[in-house]
Amino acid sequence: MPNSGAPIKLPRIGLIRQEFPDRSLKNVAKEVRGQLEKADFAAKMKPGARIAIGVGSRGIARIATIVKAVVEYWKAAGCKPFIFPAMGSHGAATGEGQAAVLAHYGINPETMNCPIISSLEVVSMGRTPEGIETFMDRSAFKSEGVMLVGRVKWHTDFDGKIESGLCKMTAIGLGKLAGARQYHGFGHRIGLERVIRSVFQQIAQSGRIVGGLAIIEDGNHRTAQVTAVHIENLQEQEEQLLALAKSWAGRIPVNALDILILDEIGKEISGTGMDTKVVNRSTMAYYNCYTNAPQVDRIFIRDLSKWSDGNALGMGLADMAADRLIDKVDWQATYVNGLTSSITASTRMPIHFPTDRECLEKLAPTVGRNNPEDLTVAWIANTMNLRLMAVSENLLPELRQNPAIKIVSQPMELPYDEAGNLPRLEELAKRMVSG
């Protein structure tokens, strides 16, 4: 692609909407209570028993509603529930930081009407046959029963029959920072799924965990199913739940892209800031590892989400970033997460420039197109929200053949402001509706 120093004219873009089936539950709290009553976890507990409810750090839809219903179930059963963060190195690996993560989701002592106990103190639970020392949050260990609440979905580090879900929370989340360091280190050598299964077996045999509430979301990031699972059946049922979750997950609906633009990355969006199986990168920054995702040549990330609290893990998977993202990085939080999870490539700083226009004009010549207007481009808010997106005009014929795609605008030039920056995608959509 020739570059004489003159501004590069990139292709026009059009807004599209991807219509995922609406599988959302109409009354989430009622469904949670029904599942818990059916599972009858409380039958194993004596009146007055202290119950530790573990909650993770991901941006799960309706999580405060779900956790509140779990708390109310245990209270109605005559028990004394409390909540603890089931997190490894998240929240900058501090008790205060992890409590703040829960508070961001609306989970605090006032809203939940129960205590929140957040600490990184753990108790050793012995070693697995592979020699992995296992750990449990000290406050959970001291309780009469532990229940975990989390979403079942694909994991951004590996493929398996068990990936991200309650088994992983039992292993890594319940083990806090001490466990996360151990488990990710072993996972680097023997595979994370094997580590999760082995640690899960070691923790489960302690008899302290009663079970969990597994959450599945649909392609619209709405609560679609909640399932109460006893600890004895957790591995087998989670395999089935993961297969279902994968079949409902959203994807970018094209075959190949020269440039993918993301408005933001962040820890509440994905453990690696952006979902590797959406953007088609591995956590080691390998390109195009997944056959069921589009081939993506270059990734440009524009910002770091407010709720990531400076943790920019995942930026190393991108080819380009705007300075506004780099300026928000908390390097200590980012490095702690990268070292703990053993995915150090994700902490690397991408090439960066002050404005979106400069980033895109510097990036465009690297994809091997002679004519910049032939570039295939998609623009998304983040990898969790794939319903609304903008695509280059040359992709519209392909998308018109897809009955799940609605084209919602005429093609337009990239809407830079006077400073050379783009609006957020949602702001652009609102602007077009109001205009």
C-alpha positions in Angstrom: 0.0 0.0 0.0 1.6 3.3 -1.0 2.1 5.9 1.8 3.2 9.3 0.5 2.5 11.0 3.8 -1.0 12.1 2.7 -4.0 11.0 4.7 -5.1 7.5 4.0 -8.7 7.1 3.0 -10.1 4.1 4.7 -13.3 2.4 3.6 -16.7 3.7 4.6 -18.5 1.8 7.4 -22.1 0.9 8.1 -23.8 0.0 11.3 -25.3 -3.5 11.6 -27.2 -5.3 14.4 -26.7 -9.0 15.0 -30.0 -10.6 16.2 -29.2 -13.4 18.7 -32.1 -15.5 20.0 -33.5 -14.0 23.2 -33.2 -16.8 25.8 -33.4 -14.5 28.8 -35.2 -15.6 32.0 -38.2 -13.4 32.7 -37.8 -13.6 36.5 -34.2 -14.4 37.4 -34.6 -14.2 41.2 -37.6 -16.6 41.1 -35.7 -19.1 38.9 -32.7 -19.0 41.3 -34.9 -19.7 44.3 -36.6 -22.5 42.5 -33.3 -24.2 41.5 -32.0 -23.9 45.1 -35.1 -25.3 46.6 -35.1 -28.2 44.2 -31.5 -29.0 45.0 -32.2 -28.6 48.7 -28.7 -27.7 49.7 -29.9 -26.6 53.1 -30.9 -30.2 54.0 -27.2 -30.9 54.6 -26.8 -28.0 57.1 -27.8 -27.5 60.7 -29.8 -24.4 61.7 -27.5 -21.5 62.3 -24.8 -22.9 60.1 -22.4 -20.3 58.5 -22.5 -20.5 54.8 -19.7 -19.0 52.6 -21.0 -17.8 49.2 -18.1 -17.4 46.7 -18.6 -14.8 43.9 -16.1 -14.1 41.1 -14.9 -11.0 39.3 -16.4 -11.3 35.8 -19.1 -9.0 34.4 -22.0 -11.4 34.8 -25.4 -10.0 33.9 -27.8 -9.6 36.9 -25.1 -10.9 39.3 -26.4 -8.8 42.2 -29.9 -10.1 41.7 -28.7 -13.7 41.5 -26.4 -13.4 44.6 -29.1 -11.7 46.6 -31.5 -14.6 45.9 -28.9 -17.1 47.0 -28.4 -15.2 50.3 -32.2 -15.1 50.9 -32.4 -18.8 50.2 -29.9 -19.6 52.9 -31.5 -17.1 55.4 -34.9 -18.7 54.8 -33.3 -22.0 55.7 -32.2 -20.7 59.0 -28.5 -20.4 58.1 -26.1 -17.4 58.4 -24.7 -16.7 54.9 -21.7 -14.4 54.1 -20.1 -13.5 50.8 -16.4 -13.8 49.9 -14.6 -12.9 46.7 -13.6 -16.2 44.9 -10.8 -14.5 43.0 -7.1 -15.1 42.4 -5.1 -12.0 41.5 -8.0 -9.8 40.6 -8.6 -6.6 42.4 -4.9 -5.9 42.4 -4.5 -9.0 44.6 -5.6 -7.3 47.8 -8.6 -7.9 50.0 -9.8 -4.4 49.7 -9.5 -4.5 45.9 -11.5 -7.7 45.6 -14.2 -6.3 47.9 -14.3 -3.2 45.6 -14.8 -5.4 42.5 -17.8 -7.0 44.1 -19.1 -3.5 45.2 -18.9 -2.4 41.6 -21.4 -5.1 40.7 -23.7 -3.9 43.5 -22.6 -6.6 45.9 -22.0 -5.0 49.3 -23.2 -5.6 52.9 -26.1 -3.1 52.5 -27.5 -4.5 49.3 -27.0 -8.1 50.2 -28.0 -7.7 53.8 -25.1 -10.0 54.9 -21.4 -9.6 55.6 -18.7 -9.5 52.9 -15.5 -11.0 54.1 -12.6 -10.3 51.8 -9.1 -11.5 52.5 -6.2 -13.2 50.7 -5.6 -15.5 53.7 -5.8 -19.2 52.8 -5.6 -22.7 54.4 -3.5 -25.5 52.7 -5.8 -28.4 51.6 -3.0 -30.8 50.8 -1.4 -31.9 47.5 -2.8 -33.5 44.3 -1.2 -36.6 42.8 0.7 -34.2 40.5 2.2 -32.5 43.6 0.1 -29.3 43.3 -0.5 -27.8 46.7 -4.1 -26.7 47.1 -5.7 -23.9 49.0 -9.0 -22.6 50.3 -10.0 -19.1 51.4 -9.6 -19.1 55.2 -13.0 -17.6 55.9 -14.7 -20.2 53.6 -12.7 -23.0 55.3 -14.0 -21.9 58.7 -17.6 -22.0 57.6 -19.9 -25.0 57.8 -20.6 -25.0 54.0 -19.3 -23.4 50.8 -21.4 -22.5 47.8 -20.0 -20.9 44.6 -21.9 -18.7 42.2 -20.4 -18.3 38.7 -20.9 -18.3 35.0 -20.1 -21.3 32.8 -18.4 -20.3 29.5 -15.5 -21.0 27.3 -12.0 -20.1 28.6 -9.7 -17.8 26.9 -6.6 -19.9 27.5 -7.5 -23.3 26.3 -10.1 -25.7 24.8 -11.5 -28.5 26.9 -14.7 -30.2 28.2 -14.4 -28.1 31.3 -13.2 -24.5 30.9 -14.4 -21.5 32.8 -17.0 -22.2 35.5 -17.7 -23.6 38.9 -14.9 -26.2 38.7 -12.4 -23.5 37.9 -13.8 -21.3 40.7 -13.4 -24.2 43.1 -9.7 -24.6 42.1 -8.4 -21.1 41.3 -10.9 -18.7 42.8 -11.3 -20.5 46.1 -7.5 -20.7 46.3 -7.0 -16.9 46.1 -3.6 -15.5 45.0 -1.6 -18.4 46.6 -3.6 -21.0 44.6 -3.7 -19.0 41.4 0.1 -18.8 41.4 0.5 -22.5 41.9 -2.2 -23.6 39.5 -1.3 -21.4 36.6 2.3 -22.4 36.9 1.4 -26.1 36.8 -1.1 -25.3 34.0 1.7 -23.9 31.9 3.4 -27.3 32.0 0.6 -29.9 32.1 -2.4 -28.0 30.9 -4.9 -25.9 32.8 -7.9 -28.3 32.4 -5.9 -31.1 34.0 -4.9 -28.8 36.8 -8.5 -27.6 37.3 -9.8 -31.2 37.5 -7.1 -32.4 39.8 -7.4 -29.4 42.2 -11.2 -29.7 42.1 -11.0 -33.3 43.2 -8.7 -32.5 46.1 -10.9 -29.6 47.3 -14.1 -31.5 46.8 -13.1 -34.4 48.9 -12.7 -32.0 51.9 -16.5 -32.2 52.2 -16.8 -28.4 52.8 -18.4 -27.5 49.5 -22.1 -28.2 49.1 -22.3 -27.2 45.4 -22.9 -24.2 43.3 -25.1 -22.2 41.0 -24.1 -22.3 37.4 -25.1 -19.4 35.2 -25.3 -19.4 31.4 -25.8 -16.3 29.3 -27.2 -16.0 25.8 -25.6 -14.2 22.9 -27.1 -10.9 24.1 -25.3 -11.2 27.5 -28.5 -11.9 29.3 -29.1 -14.5 32.0 -30.5 -17.5 30.1 -30.2 -20.4 32.5 -29.3 -21.0 36.2 -28.7 -24.5 37.4 -28.0 -25.6 41.0 -25.5 -28.4 41.0 -24.4 -30.6 43.9 -20.6 -31.0 44.4 -20.9 -34.8 43.7 -22.2 -34.1 40.1 -20.4 -30.9 39.3 -17.8 -32.1 36.8 -20.2 -34.1 34.8 -22.9 -31.5 34.7 -20.5 -28.7 33.9 -19.4 -30.5 30.8 -23.0 -30.5 29.6 -23.5 -26.9 30.6 -20.3 -25.7 28.8 -21.4 -27.4 25.6 -24.7 -25.6 25.8 -23.0 -22.2 26.6 -20.7 -22.6 23.6 -23.6 -23.2 21.3 -25.2 -19.9 22.5 -22.1 -17.7 22.4 -21.9 -14.7 20.2 -19.3 -14.4 17.4 -18.2 -11.8 14.8 -20.3 -12.9 11.7 -17.7 -12.6 8.9 -15.0 -14.8 7.6 -12.0 -12.5 7.6 -10.9 -9.1 8.7 -7.9 -6.9 8.0 -8.5 -4.7 11.0 -10.7 -5.2 14.1 -11.4 -2.1 16.2 -12.4 -2.5 19.9 -13.6 0.5 21.9 -12.3 -1.1 25.1 -10.8 -4.0 26.8 -11.1 -4.8 30.6 -11.1 -7.5 33.2 -14.8 -7.4 33.7 -15.2 -8.1 30.0 -12.8 -11.1 29.9 -10.1 -12.6 31.9 -7.7 -11.5 29.2 -9.3 -8.1 28.7 -10.7 -9.3 25.4 -12.1 -12.7 24.6 -9.4 -14.6 22.6 -11.9 -16.8 21.0 -13.8 -13.8 19.6 -10.7 -11.9 18.3 -8.8 -15.1 17.3 -5.6 -14.6 19.3 -4.1 -16.9 21.9 -2.9 -15.6 25.2 0.6 -16.1 23.9 -0.3 -13.6 21.1 -0.4 -16.3 18.4 -2.6 -15.2 15.5 -5.7 -17.0 14.3 -5.6 -20.1 16.4 -9.4 -20.9 16.2 -11.2 -22.3 13.2 -14.7 -21.0 14.3 -13.6 -17.3 14.5 -12.8 -15.0 11.6 -9.2 -14.6 10.4 -8.1 -11.3 12.0 -5.0 -9.7 10.7 -4.7 -6.6 13.0 -6.3 -5.5 16.2 -6.6 -1.9 17.3 -7.8 -1.2 20.9 -9.0 2.3 21.8 -9.4 2.4 25.5 -9.3 0.6 28.9 -12.6 0.1 30.7 -13.2 2.1 33.8 -14.0 -1.0 35.8 -10.8 -2.7 34.9 -9.1 -0.4 37.5 -6.0 0.0 35.4 -5.4 -3.7 34.8 -4.6 -3.8 31.1 -4.0 -7.6 30.8 -4.7 -8.4 27.1 -3.3 -5.3 25.5 -0.3 -7.4 24.4 -2.7 -9.3 22.0 -3.3 -6.1 20.1 -1.2 -4.6 17.3 -2.1 -1.0 18.0 -3.5 1.0 20.9 -4.5 4.6 21.5 -2.5 6.6 24.0 -5.7 7.1 26.1 -5.5 3.4 26.9 -1.7 3.4 27.7 -2.2 6.4 30.0 -4.7 4.5 32.2 -2.5 1.4 32.7 -1.8 0.4 36.3 1.4 -1.4 35.6 1.6 -3.1 39.1 -1.9 -4.5 38.8 -1.2 -5.6 35.2 2.1 -7.2 35.9 0.8 -9.0 39.0 -2.0 -10.5 37.0 0.3 -11.5 34.1 2.8 -13.1 36.3 0.2 -14.9 38.4 -1.6 -16.3 35.4 1.6 -17.1 33.5 0.4 -15.2 30.4 3.1 -12.7 30.3 2.7 -11.9 26.6 -0.7 -10.3 27.4 1.1 -7.6 29.4 3.2 -6.3 26.5 2.7 -2.7 25.4 1.5 -2.5 21.8 2.5 0.3 19.4 0.6 3.4 20.3 -0.2 6.9 19.0 -2.2 9.9 20.3 -5.3 9.7 18.1 -7.5 7.1 16.6 -6.9 8.5 13.1 -3.1 8.2 13.4 -3.4 4.7 14.9 -5.5 3.5 12.0 -3.5 5.3 9.3 -0.3 3.8 10.7 -1.9 0.3 10.9 -3.6 0.2 7.5 -0.4 -0.2 5.4 0.7 -3.3 7.4 -2.0 -5.6 6.1 -0.8 -5.9 2.5 -3.6 -4.2 0.6 -2.6 -2.0 -2.4 -5.8 0.1 -2.1 -6.7 1.1 1.5 -10.4 1.4 0.5 -10.3 -2.4 0.0 -9.6 -3.0 3.7 -12.1 -5.2 5.5 -12.8 -3.6 8.9 -15.1 -4.4 11.8 -15.6 -2.2 14.9 -17.1 -3.5 18.1 -17.6 -2.1 21.6 -15.9 -5.0 23.3 -15.9 -8.8 23.0 -18.8 -9.2 25.3 -21.2 -7.0 23.3 -21.4 -8.3 19.8 -25.0 -7.3 18.9 -24.1 -3.8 17.6 -21.1 -3.3 15.3 -19.9 -1.3 12.4 -18.3 -3.0 9.3 -16.6 -1.7 6.2 -18.9 -1.3 3.2 -17.3 -4.1 1.3 -18.5 -6.6 3.9 -22.2 -5.7 3.6 -22.9 -8.0 0.6 -21.7 -11.0 2.7 -23.7 -9.9 5.7 -26.9 -9.4 3.7 -27.0 -13.1 3.1 -27.2 -13.7 6.9 -30.8 -13.7 8.2 -29.6 -12.8 11.7 -28.0 -9.5 10.5 -29.9 -6.3 10.2 -28.2 -3.4 8.4 -29.2 -0.3 10.3 -27.4 2.6 8.5 -26.2 3.7 5.2 -22.4 3.6 4.7 -20.5 6.6 6.1 -17.0 7.9 6.4 -15.3 7.1 9.6 -16.7 9.8 12.0 -13.5 11.4 13.4 -13.9 14.5 15.5 -11.7 17.6 15.0 -9.0 16.0 17.2 -8.9 12.9 15.0 -10.7 10.6 17.4 -13.8 8.3 17.0 -16.8 8.3 19.3 -17.7 5.1 21.1 -19.7 2.8 19.0 -22.8 3.1 21.2 -22.6 6.9 21.1 -22.4 6.8 17.3 -25.6 4.6 17.1 -27.5 7.0 19.5 -26.3 10.0 17.5 -27.6 8.5 14.3 -31.0 7.6 15.8 -31.4 11.1 17.3 -30.3 12.7 14.0 
